[in-house]
């Protein structure tokens, strides 16, 4: 399986900025309050989630230029 470019970008961003890597490689959106949403239980990679929410260009920009600490799809905290 190839590495998700968005997860790789996030890892590099965190290394370069001396930040902890909180982003998860994937999320199944099973956070309790999310159970009534369409994405509940759907396993997606970080890249799939970012692209679905922001589109390809913005997803790429976000993954290499911002600190991602929660799931962009369900808002589950990845830093707790």
C-alpha positions, 0 to 999 in steps of 0.5 A, a space after each residue: 500500500 502506498 503512503 498517503 501523500 497528505 499524511 506524508 506532507 503533514 509528517 514533514 510539516 510537523 518535523 520541519 516546524 518541531 510540532 508533534 504529529 497528531 494527524 491519523 493515517 485514517 479515521 472511521 468517524 465513529 466518534 460518539 456524537 458523529 453516529 447520525 452522520 453519513 460518514 459514521 463508520 466509513 474508513 477513510 485516509 487523511 487524504 480522502 477526508 481532506 479532498 472530500 471536504 476541501 477539494 484536491 488543491 486546497 487539501 494539498 495546501 492544508 496538508 503541507 502548510 497547517 497543523 492538523 490536530 483533528 479529523 477534518 471529517 468528523 472533528 474527532 480530536 487526534 491530540 488528546 
